[in-house]
Amino acid sequence: MAQSIAVVEGYRESEQSWYELLIDLKQRGLTIAPKLATADGALGFWAALRKVFPETREQRCWVHKTWNVLNYMPKSVQPRAKSDLHEIWMAETRQDANRAFDTFLEKYQAKYDAACRCLKKDRDVLLSFYDFPAEHWKHLRTTNPIESTFATIRLRHRKTKGSGSRRTCLAMMFKLAQSAERRWRRLNSHEQIIPLLEGKQFVDGIIQDAA
């Protein structure tokens, strides 16, 4: 079963707040740097991660990126554009994904330059998952599982019209996260983590034999 490993109070997802959380993880025994971190475009998290675990690869959340790109487009175009974005992150290989990426830019660049700039500025870190086991891709491409837990916490906070002191609020969040853990499940093909930690290379989700 998956578990949450840290809950701390912070200020508006600032770099300092994330830095303190990551340092706390390191001090509590996370001596091996994570192979990959998935998050939205929050600059505070990425800045802190690069300081504490500079070797960790970055993967932008495709759900957040899709929302951000579509926000620059009229509603009449959004369904078609969403389908085209889907063709990128569901591609079987990085080459196919890059081809779909270029197709999207070619189709929409002239009329929706802001949307295309939003997409292409994170091109490399949107496709990092191709260097990891294919069985893990569904877990790596989005932060949705975490977002669902946060949604439960936000709902409880609104229903109770606040949660008292900061200490009480933190305790409530911790207990709600503990409750959510019971519905989490193990990573698909979790045994693939071992070759990853051993430094084995994956290309388009497939482990490569040593030369």
SULKA-V987739 format. One line per field, one symbol per residue. phi: phi as a letter, one per 40 degrees, with the letter a starting at -180 (. if undefined). psi: psi as a letter, one per 30 degrees, with the letter a starting at -180 (. if undefined). A space follows every 10 residues. Layout:
BEGIN
phi: ???
psi: ???
END
This chain:
BEGIN
phi: .cbcbabbca bffcdccccc cccccccchc cccdcabbac cdccccccdc ccbccccbbc ccccccdccc ccbcdccddc cccccdcccc ccbccccccc cccdcccbdc cbcccccccc cbdcccbdcc cbddccdccc cacddcdccc cccccccccc fhbgcccccc cccccccccc dcccbcddfc ccccccccgc cbbfgbcccc c
psi: klkkfkjlkl jhhleeeeee eeeeeefggi fkkkekkkla gjeeeeeeef eeiffklkjk kfeeeeeeef fglleffeee eeeeeefefg kfleeeeeee eeeeeeefee fieeeeeeef fgeeffgeff glkeffefff flgeeeeeee eeeeeeeeeg hlhbleeeee eeeeeeeeee effllkkkhf ffeefeffgk kkkhfkkkkk .
END
